[in-house]
Every structure is written in C-alpha cells, then in structure tokens.
Amino acid sequence: MKLSNSYFYTMRENAKDEDSVSGNLLVRAGMIKKSSAGIYMIMPMGKRVLKKIEDIVREEMDAAGAQELLMPALIPEEVYEISGRRDAFGSNMFALKDRYQKNYVLGPTHEELFTLAAMMKGRSYKDFPYNLYQIQTKFRDETRPRYGLIRTREFIMKDAYSFDIDNEHLHESYMKMFDAYKKIFDRCDLNYKIVKADTGAMGGSLSEEFQAICDVGEDVVVTCEHCGFSSNLEITEVVDRAEECREALKTMEIVETPNAKTIEEVAKFFDKSCDDFVKTLIYNVDGKIYAFLLKGTRELNETKVLKLLQANEMELASFEEVERITHAKVGFAGPIGIDCPIIMDREVSYMKNFIVGANKSDHHIVNVNLQDFEVEMCADIAQVHEGDVCPVCGAPLSFCKGIEVGNTFKLGNKYAKALGLEYLDANNTLHPVEMGCYGLGLERTLASIVEQHHDDDGIIWPLSVAPYQVAIVIVSMKDEEQVRIANELYETLKAEGYDVLLDDRKERPGVKFKDMELIGIPYRITVGRGIAQGNVELRARGAHENEEVAIENVVTYLQNKLQ
C-alpha cells in the first residue's frame, strides 16, 4: 500500500479517555477509533491486523476439523428462556422489541442457536462427532467498559461447538480444540497461562481459560512456581490446613465500642489482631438475605457462594435490609441473634474466643464461640491470598494479572436436554448429545498482543500479525532517484509475496520514522542518500542501529529474516 493515497492518520499526543497501553497505542496508531463507551471502529490499518488473527484462527480451526458457519446476532428472547439462561444473563444482555412487540436480544453467546443448528443433521450415532464454528460480533451491556478493546460492549468472537455421543468422545473433541487454541496463541506470540475457571452461566463440568499475562489484566491468575498449578482467583481453594485452637473457652461479653466500626478500629480498641475478629457480611442472594462469616483478614469469594447456593446473582444488602435483620446501624452486624441464615467459612470453625458485631449500635461481643450461634452451612467461601498454600503441592501461591483471550468448556448435555438435541444409539434408544464450547476473543487477542509487545515509541507487532511486514520510507520525495528506487523495491517485494507499505508522503523523514515505529512495522527500509553508493538502510523494529544493505541484496536479506 502507498500511504500518499490511503486513509491513514497518527496522533503524537496520548489518546483521551484511554486507560490502557493497548487502547492508547491503537488509537494513536490510527488502528481503532472510539465511537462511544465500549464501542470502537476498526480502522483500515487495524483491520489488517485483525484479519491476520482471523486467518490464524481459521487455519487452526479448519485443521482441527471444525466447519465454519454464521449465526444471526438478533435472536428471539424465548430461545434463552427455554434454556434457562435469560435470568442468568440479566441486565448484561441487550434486549429490544420489534414492530410487533416481540422480544429479541442481541446475542452475547450462541450455545442455544448452535444446538438448534445441530438438530438439522441426522439423529443417528453414526453422524457424530462434528464441530461447528463462527467468527461474529457479540453484544454485552457492560456496566463499565474500559481498557480499550479489552472490555467492550460489542466485540468480535470466534465460538465453536462440538457434538458427541458420550463423555469419552467429548473429551477427544475437547482436546482437539484445546490443542488448536495453544497453536493459535503460540502463533500470535502471546505469553499466556491456561487456568481452571468457573463455568458460570455457561454451565458444564469443566472450564479452562487462556490468560494473556499482562499488568492491565482484569483477572487474577493464581500460580504455583513449584508444581505449575494455575487457576483463576475466583475458584481457587483456600486449603484447609488450620488446626483447632487449644485455648480454653471464655465467657461471652458485650462491650460498648464507641467510634469503632471497621475491623481495624475494633482490633485496636481491644488490642487484638484482625485475625481475632470474625466479620459478618450481609448479602442479597437471588432475593434472599444471607449472613456470611469470615475471618477478619479474609474477603468473600462471590463465585464460590453462587456455586454453593446454585444462585444467579448476589449483591451487598441495602442499608435498610441490614438494619432490619440486625436491629442496629450498619457496621455492627454479628451472628448472634441475626434474623437470616448464616453461612460460615470453614476457617472460622477452628477459631475460639473471637470478636463479632453485637447487632447493637456501637457494641461488639468478645469471647464468642461456635456454640453461641447456629449456621446453615460451613464451606470454603473465602478468597485465596497470595502466599496461601498450593492445593496440589503445598508450596506458596503467587499472583499475576491476565486478560482472558480464550476459554474452553465441557458443557455436557445441559443445552441438549433443554432444547431436545438427541441421537439414536445402535439399539434405537434416544440419548442427549454431549457438547463442548470454545470461545476466543479476536479483539482481546489483538489488544493483548499490544500490551505485551510495545516500547516507548509504539507497538512492536510480531511478524505473524503485523499489518505490513516491511515499510519502505522515502527520505526526500523531491529526489527522483530515491522515489524511483523505492517504487522498484516496493514492486519487487510485492512480487515476492511480502506485505509492503510504501511511505511516499510529502512529510519530513523524522515524522515518517516516528509513524513507522508507532504503528509497529517489523522492518523498515530507508531509501535516502545511501543510494549513491547502491545501498539502503534496513532496521528491525526495536533495534537501535541501521544496517546498510546493497539494493540488490534486500530480497535475500529479508528472506533470511522473515523465513
């Protein structure tokens, strides 16, 4: 492509309202432009990168035996009601009515429609296995879109679905997709970890996430350097290794604690550690109020709670609800005499003589023990901390941040049962089909590459996804010989099959060099005064020095570098 007659722009200053490296650099490089919160236009240069990623995805999906199709984005709402997922998505799903007042949604994911599509194939066990996939725009009404392309309201996703007759064959299909994902992210030159995760609204027996490791990641990845264990923070077990306290039981006592509401203030008041306090958190879970007891230094893990209670949504109870069930101001909740069910973290079960709120304003109770109140359940509901022990080998756990770029699910027969996808076995007996689901965010992958591959001057694209492999920069457009040689090199490299960009704009050389560094072209050929000696300058993106290369050797040089 020649820049002088193309749609192309860059920005020297940082992009407004972009809170990530990738969002800022992609806007500055003219690859994306914000339309509104969480909605972006993919500009021509960015579309070339996106297409390279799509090509990699298609090649690996096709090689794994999947077949591409395209589903509608506008879907009757009743489809999700039949599967039982409409309530699970809640307000995250865009909903609308047509002119006949029929309810529709913009598809956030397509398990239901793929299940219906699978019904069109024969119903014999001989028709399995098979795998269908699409690359299509999805919609989710994010409460807080942020980080450029990482958390948006409209995004491009590759989703695939496998169909098998039993769990054994499902596992085979799953592993084909699992291996295809590793090849895709390896080819994109991503540093990633594969972690166990919560199945969430998708359901099923297994979920694994491909997490691109970078500081801006919204997910916390829990890892063990000793054994290689990795997991999402949301589901990581807090290993039960506590020993029962041998302290003698003391007499419970209500104490007035003026101006002490927080755990730190109460601990200071009693000259105790925060670990001697049991906090009581009040939540509304699917419309029912619960109290959750945790050690003072722990946080509640909502994902574990939702799974434990088989619930869809939970949020902190309102001030009015808290005061109604505790009969006190907010900040003094405790398990003794509270008017709601109690769920206790299992760490608390080993404690004695601990401090709790008194359900009385400006009061706490000391020397509380388990026999002083009743609990409905005791389970692991706490958030794991860095330094906690690995559930596999017992070594200390460490944390890093990641961007979820892909996920794989063993869905089982949840959707098949809900929508009636069945097959006949060799004895003409009907069985539900076993399904797998495999999602991959293309724009998230693009953004993650930028997060991992950049420097102070701009993006450093891996060759596999770069918008152009080579940029030819003409130093002086007034020099006819420079223009002639640059154009000849451009046509020669194009004929050799390279993606080539010719910067023939009437701009200062410094502007052109800065632009090429910003947009991240892997190799830059500078056609300048060196042509008098038959040379051009060649520099790899990120290198600090130019190399002089004879004009006639440029193709050979690039062949050695780009093979």
C-alpha positions in Angstrom: 0.0 0.0 0.0 1.2 3.5 -0.8 0.5 5.9 2.1 0.2 9.0 -0.1 -3.2 7.9 -1.4 -4.5 5.9 1.5 -6.7 6.7 4.6 -4.1 7.0 7.3 -3.5 9.1 10.4 -1.5 9.0 13.6 -1.5 11.0 16.8 1.5 12.4 18.7 -0.3 13.0 21.9 -1.8 10.3 24.1 -5.4 9.4 23.4 -8.1 10.9 25.7 -10.1 8.6 27.9 -7.9 5.5 27.1 -6.9 3.7 30.3 -4.6 1.0 28.9 -1.4 0.9 26.9 -3.1 -1.0 24.1 -6.1 1.3 23.9 -3.8 4.4 23.8 -1.3 3.0 21.2 -4.0 1.5 18.9 -5.9 4.9 18.8 -2.6 6.9 18.3 -1.5 4.5 15.5 -4.8 5.1 13.7 -5.9 1.4 14.1 -9.1 2.0 16.1 -11.3 4.9 16.9 -13.8 5.1 19.8 -17.5 5.5 18.7 -18.9 5.6 22.2 -18.2 4.0 25.6 -17.2 0.4 24.9 -17.8 0.6 21.1 -14.9 1.0 18.6 -14.4 1.4 14.9 -11.7 -0.8 13.5 -9.8 1.4 11.0 -8.0 0.1 7.9 -4.6 -0.5 9.5 -6.2 -2.2 12.5 -8.4 -4.3 10.2 -5.3 -5.7 8.6 -4.1 -6.9 11.9 -7.5 -8.3 12.9 -7.6 -10.2 9.5 -4.2 -11.8 10.2 -5.5 -13.0 13.6 -8.7 -14.3 11.9 -6.7 -16.1 9.3 -4.6 -17.9 12.0 -7.8 -18.8 13.9 -9.5 -20.2 10.7 -6.4 -22.2 9.7 -6.2 -23.9 13.1 -9.9 -24.4 13.5 -10.1 -25.9 10.0 -7.1 -28.1 10.7 -8.8 -29.4 13.8 -11.9 -30.5 11.7 -14.3 -27.6 12.6 -16.6 -26.2 9.9 -17.4 -22.5 9.7 -20.9 -21.1 9.5 -22.6 -17.8 10.5 -25.3 -17.3 13.1 -27.7 -14.3 13.4 -26.9 -11.7 16.1 -30.6 -10.8 16.5 -32.2 -13.7 18.4 -35.7 -14.3 19.8 -35.5 -13.9 23.6 -37.6 -17.1 24.1 -34.6 -19.2 23.0 -32.7 -18.2 26.1 -35.8 -18.6 28.3 -36.1 -22.2 27.2 -32.5 -23.0 28.1 -32.9 -21.2 31.5 -30.2 -18.6 30.8 -32.2 -15.4 30.3 -32.2 -14.7 34.1 -28.6 -15.7 34.4 -27.5 -13.0 31.9 -29.8 -10.4 33.4 -29.1 -6.8 32.5 -25.9 -7.8 30.7 -28.0 -8.8 27.7 -29.2 -6.1 25.2 -33.0 -6.5 24.8 -35.4 -4.9 22.3 -38.8 -5.3 20.7 -39.6 -5.4 17.0 -42.6 -3.6 15.5 -44.9 -6.4 16.5 -43.7 -6.1 20.2 -42.0 -9.5 20.0 -39.0 -9.7 22.4 -35.5 -10.1 20.9 -32.0 -9.9 22.3 -28.6 -9.2 20.7 -26.6 -12.4 21.1 -24.0 -12.4 23.9 -23.2 -16.0 23.1 -24.7 -18.7 20.9 -25.0 -22.1 22.6 -28.7 -22.3 22.1 -28.6 -21.5 18.4 -25.8 -23.9 17.7 -27.8 -26.6 19.5 -30.8 -25.8 17.2 -28.5 -25.9 14.2 -27.1 -29.3 15.2 -30.7 -30.7 15.1 -30.7 -30.3 11.3 -28.2 -33.0 10.9 -29.2 -36.7 11.1 -30.1 -38.1 14.5 -28.1 -41.3 14.3 -25.0 -42.0 16.4 -23.2 -42.5 13.1 -23.5 -38.8 12.4 -21.1 -37.9 15.2 -18.8 -36.3 16.1 -18.7 -32.9 14.4 -17.7 -29.3 15.2 -19.2 -26.0 14.0 -17.7 -22.5 14.5 -18.3 -18.9 13.5 -16.5 -15.6 13.7 -19.1 -13.0 14.6 -19.9 -9.9 16.6 -21.3 -10.3 20.1 -23.0 -7.9 22.4 -22.9 -7.5 26.2 -24.1 -4.4 28.1 -21.0 -3.9 30.2 -21.6 -1.8 33.3 -18.1 -0.3 33.0 -16.4 -0.7 29.6 -12.7 0.0 29.8 -9.2 -0.8 28.7 -9.8 -0.1 25.0 -10.7 -3.4 23.2 -10.3 -5.5 26.4 -13.7 -4.8 27.9 -16.2 -3.6 25.4 -20.0 -3.8 24.7 -19.6 -5.0 21.2 -16.8 -7.4 20.3 -15.8 -10.0 17.7 -15.5 -13.6 18.9 -14.8 -16.9 17.4 -17.1 -19.5 19.1 -17.0 -23.2 18.3 -19.2 -26.1 19.5 -18.5 -29.8 19.4 -21.2 -32.5 19.4 -20.5 -36.0 20.6 -22.4 -39.1 21.8 -20.7 -39.6 25.2 -18.2 -38.1 27.6 -15.2 -40.1 26.3 -15.7 -38.7 22.7 -16.4 -35.2 24.1 -13.0 -35.3 25.8 -11.4 -36.2 22.4 -13.1 -33.3 20.7 -12.3 -31.0 23.7 -8.6 -31.8 23.5 -8.5 -31.1 19.7 -9.8 -27.6 20.4 -7.6 -27.2 23.4 -4.5 -28.0 21.3 -5.8 -25.7 18.5 -6.0 -22.8 20.9 -2.4 -23.4 22.1 -1.3 -23.3 18.4 -3.3 -20.1 17.8 -1.9 -18.2 20.8 1.6 -19.5 20.1 1.4 -18.2 16.5 0.3 -14.8 17.9 3.4 -14.8 20.1 1.4 -14.4 23.3 2.7 -15.2 26.7 -0.2 -17.0 28.3 -1.2 -19.4 31.0 -4.0 -22.0 31.0 -6.1 -21.9 34.2 -9.0 -23.7 35.6 -12.0 -21.4 35.9 -15.7 -21.2 37.0 -18.2 -22.4 34.4 -20.6 -19.6 35.4 -23.7 -19.0 33.3 -22.3 -21.4 30.7 -22.7 -24.4 32.9 -21.0 -27.7 32.4 -18.3 -29.8 34.1 -15.1 -28.1 33.1 -13.9 -24.6 32.2 -10.4 -23.6 31.3 -9.2 -20.1 30.4 -6.3 -18.9 28.3 -5.0 -15.9 30.1 -2.6 -13.5 28.4 -0.3 -12.3 31.2 0.0 -8.5 31.5 -0.4 -5.8 34.1 -3.7 -4.4 32.8 -5.4 -7.8 33.1 -8.7 -7.7 35.0 -8.4 -11.4 36.1 -6.1 -12.5 38.9 -4.2 -15.7 37.9 -3.1 -17.8 40.8 0.0 -19.8 40.1 2.5 -22.2 41.8 6.1 -21.9 40.6 6.9 -25.2 42.3 4.4 -27.6 40.5 3.0 -25.4 37.7 -0.5 -25.3 39.2 -2.6 -22.4 37.8 -6.2 -21.3 38.4 -8.5 -18.3 38.3 -8.7 -16.4 41.6 -12.5 -16.9 41.5 -12.3 -20.7 42.1 -9.0 -21.3 43.8 -9.5 -23.3 47.0 -8.3 -21.9 50.3 -6.6 -25.1 51.6 -8.0 -26.3 54.9 -4.8 -26.7 56.9 -5.8 -24.8 60.1 -5.5 -26.5 63.5 -8.2 -26.2 66.2 -7.3 -23.6 68.8 -6.4 -25.2 72.1 -7.4 -22.1 74.1 -9.9 -22.6 76.9 -13.4 -21.2 76.2 -14.1 -17.9 77.8 -17.3 -16.2 78.9 -19.0 -14.2 76.2 -19.3 -10.4 76.9 -21.0 -7.5 75.2 -18.7 -4.4 75.1 -19.5 -0.8 74.1 -17.1 0.2 71.3 -17.7 3.9 70.6 -16.2 5.2 67.3 -15.1 1.7 66.4 -16.8 0.3 63.3 -14.1 -1.1 61.0 -12.2 -4.3 61.7 -9.0 -2.3 62.2 -10.7 0.1 64.6 -12.2 -2.7 66.6 -8.9 -4.7 66.8 -7.1 -1.6 68.0 -9.9 -0.9 70.6 -9.4 -4.5 72.1 -5.6 -4.5 71.4 -6.1 -7.6 69.3 -5.2 -8.8 65.8 -7.6 -8.6 62.9 -7.4 -12.4 62.8 -9.2 -12.4 66.2 -12.2 -10.8 64.6 -15.0 -12.7 62.6 -16.7 -10.3 60.2 -20.3 -10.7 59.2 -21.2 -9.7 55.6 -24.9 -9.3 54.7 -25.8 -10.1 51.1 -29.0 -10.3 49.0 -28.7 -13.6 47.0 -31.4 -14.1 44.4 -33.8 -12.0 46.6 -32.9 -13.8 49.9 -30.8 -12.3 52.6 -27.8 -14.2 54.0 -25.1 -13.5 56.5 -21.6 -14.7 55.7 -18.9 -15.2 58.4 -15.3 -14.9 57.6 -12.0 -14.4 59.4 -11.2 -10.7 59.8 -8.4 -10.8 57.2 -10.4 -12.7 54.5 -12.6 -11.5 51.7 -15.8 -13.2 50.5 -15.5 -15.0 47.2 -18.8 -14.4 45.5 -18.2 -17.0 42.8 -17.8 -19.7 45.4 -21.0 -18.6 47.1 -23.1 -18.5 43.9 -21.9 -22.1 43.1 -22.6 -23.2 46.7 -26.1 -21.8 46.7 -26.7 -22.6 43.0 -27.7 -18.9 42.6 -27.5 -16.5 39.7 -26.9 -13.0 41.3 -25.8 -11.6 44.6 -25.1 -8.1 45.9 -24.5 -6.4 49.2 -27.7 -5.9 51.1 -29.0 -2.4 51.3 -28.7 -0.3 54.5 -32.4 -0.8 55.1 -32.1 -4.6 54.8 -29.1 -4.7 57.1 -30.7 -2.6 59.8 -33.9 -4.7 59.5 -32.2 -8.0 60.2 -29.5 -6.7 62.7 -31.7 -4.1 64.5 -28.6 -1.9 64.5 -26.8 0.7 62.4 -24.7 -0.6 59.6 -21.2 -1.7 60.8 -22.2 -3.8 63.8 -23.6 -7.0 62.3 -22.8 -10.3 64.0 -24.1 -13.9 64.0 -25.8 -13.9 67.5 -29.5 -13.1 67.1 -29.3 -12.1 63.5 -32.6 -12.7 61.6 -31.3 -14.5 58.5 -29.5 -17.8 57.6 -25.7 -17.9 58.3 -23.1 -19.4 56.1 -19.7 -19.7 57.7 -16.3 -20.0 56.1 -14.6 -23.2 57.3 -11.6 -21.2 58.7 -13.9 -19.8 61.3 -14.7 -23.3 62.5 -11.3 -23.6 64.1 -11.5 -20.3 66.0 -12.2 -19.7 69.7 -13.0 -16.7 71.7 -13.3 -14.4 68.7 -14.9 -10.9 68.4 -18.0 -10.2 66.4 -20.5 -7.4 65.9 -23.3 -7.3 68.6 -26.2 -6.4 66.3 -26.4 -3.4 68.6 -25.2 0.0 67.6 -21.7 0.9 68.9 -21.3 -2.6 70.5 -19.3 -5.7 69.9 -19.2 -9.1 71.6 -15.9 -10.7 72.8 -15.2 -14.4 73.5 -17.7 -15.7 71.1 -17.6 -19.4 70.2 -19.3 -21.7 67.7 -21.9 -23.0 70.2 -23.2 -19.4 70.6 -25.0 -19.3 67.2 -26.3 -21.7 64.5 -25.1 -21.9 60.9 -26.9 -23.2 57.9 -23.7 -24.2 56.1 -19.9 -24.3 56.6 -17.8 -24.2 53.4 -14.8 -22.7 51.7 -16.2 -19.2 50.7 -13.1 -17.1 51.2 -10.8 -15.5 48.6 -7.4 -17.1 48.4 -4.5 -14.8 49.3 -1.0 -14.6 47.8 1.2 -16.8 49.9 -1.5 -19.3 50.8 -0.5 -22.9 50.1 -1.0 -24.6 46.7 -3.8 -27.1 46.7 -1.6 -29.5 44.7 1.8 -29.4 46.3 1.6 -27.1 49.4 4.1 -24.6 48.2 3.3 -20.8 48.4 1.0 -19.4 45.7 1.8 -16.3 43.7 -0.5 -13.9 41.8 -0.3 -12.3 38.4 -2.8 -10.5 36.2 -4.2 -11.8 33.0 -6.6 -11.0 30.1 -8.9 -13.8 29.2 -8.4 -14.3 25.5 -9.9 -17.7 25.1 -11.9 -20.3 27.1 -12.9 -23.9 26.6 -15.9 -25.6 28.3 -17.2 -29.1 28.6 -20.9 -28.2 28.5 -22.2 -31.8 28.8 -25.8 -32.2 27.8 -27.3 -29.1 29.6 -28.4 -27.4 26.3 -29.2 -30.7 24.5 -31.7 -31.6 27.2 -33.2 -28.1 27.4 -33.7 -27.9 23.6 -34.2 -31.6 22.7 -31.0 -32.4 20.9 -30.9 -36.2 20.9 -29.5 -39.1 18.9 -30.4 -42.8 18.5 -27.8 -45.3 19.5 -27.3 -48.7 17.9 -30.3 -50.1 19.8 -32.5 -47.2 18.7 -32.5 -45.7 22.2 -32.5 -41.9 22.5 -29.8 -40.1 24.4 -28.9 -36.4 24.8 -25.9 -35.2 22.8 -22.8 -34.1 24.7 -21.5 -30.7 23.8 -18.3 -28.6 24.1 -17.9 -24.9 23.7 -14.8 -23.0 22.7 -14.7 -19.2 22.7 -11.9 -16.9 21.5 -11.9 -13.1 21.6 -10.2 -11.7 18.5 -10.1 -8.1 19.5 -9.0 -9.1 23.0 -6.2 -11.1 21.4 -5.2 -8.1 19.3 -5.1 -5.8 22.4 -3.2 -8.4 24.5 -0.5 -8.6 21.8 0.0 -4.8 22.0 0.0 -5.0 25.9 2.9 -7.5 25.7 4.7 -6.1 22.6 5.4 -2.4 22.8 8.0 0.1 23.9 8.1 3.9 24.5 7.9 4.5 20.7 4.9 2.4 20.0 3.7 -1.1 19.0 6.1 -3.9 18.1 3.9 -6.4 16.1 5.0 -10.0 15.8 5.6 -10.9 12.2 2.6 -13.2 12.1 0.0 -10.5 12.8 1.7 -7.2 11.7 -0.4 -5.1 9.3 2.6 -5.0 7.0 5.9 -6.9 7.3 8.0 -4.2 5.6 7.8 -0.4 5.4 9.8 1.5 2.7 10.4 5.1 3.7 11.5 7.7 1.1 13.6 10.3 2.8 13.1 13.0 0.1 10.1 13.0 -2.3 11.9 15.7 -4.3 14.7 13.3 -5.1 13.5 11.4 -8.3 16.1 8.7 -7.9 15.0 7.9 -4.3 11.4 7.8 -5.5 12.3 5.5 -8.4 14.3 3.0 -6.4 11.7 3.0 -3.6 9.0 2.2 -6.0 11.1 -0.5 -7.7 11.8 -2.1 -4.3 8.1 -1.9 -3.5 7.0 -3.7 -6.6 9.8 -6.3 -6.2 8.9 -7.1 -2.6 5.2 -7.3 -3.5 6.0 -9.7 -6.3 7.9 -11.8 -3.8 4.8 -12.1 -1.7 5.6 -9.7 1.1 3.1 -7.3 2.8 4.8 -4.0 1.9 4.0 -0.4 2.9 5.4 2.5 0.9 5.6 5.8 2.8 5.6 8.2 -0.1 4.0 11.1 1.8 5.5 14.6 1.5 6.4 14.6 5.2 9.7 15.2 7.0 11.8 12.0 7.4 11.5 12.2 11.2 7.7 12.2 11.0 7.8 9.1 8.8 10.2 7.3 11.1 8.1 8.1 14.1 4.9 6.8 12.4 6.5 3.6 11.4 7.7 3.0 14.9 4.3 3.9 16.4 2.3 1.5 14.1 4.9 -1.2 14.7 6.0 -2.4 11.2 8.6 -5.2 11.9 11.2 -4.0 9.2 11.9 -0.5 7.8 13.8 0.1 4.7 15.0 3.7 4.4 15.8 5.0 0.9 18.0 8.0 1.2 21.3 9.4 0.3 22.9 5.9 0.5 21.5 5.1 -2.9 24.5 6.9 -4.4 26.6 4.0 -3.2 24.0 1.5 -4.1 22.7 1.0 -0.5 19.6 1.4 1.6 19.3 1.3 5.3 17.4 -1.5 7.0 16.3 -1.6 10.6 14.2 -4.1 12.6 11.6 -2.6 14.8 13.0 -2.2 18.3 16.7 -2.3 17.1 18.9 0.7 17.9 21.1 0.7 14.8 20.5 0.7 11.0 22.2 -1.9 8.7 23.4 -0.8 5.3 22.3 -3.3 2.7 23.0 -3.3 -1.0 19.9 -2.7 -3.0 20.3 -5.9 -5.0 20.6 -7.9 -1.7 17.4 -6.6 0.0 15.2 -9.5 -1.0 17.8 -12.1 0.1 18.3 -10.2 3.4 14.5 -10.2 4.1 14.2 -13.8 3.1 16.7 -14.7 5.8 14.9 -12.5 8.4 11.3 -13.3 7.6 11.5 -17.1 6.9 
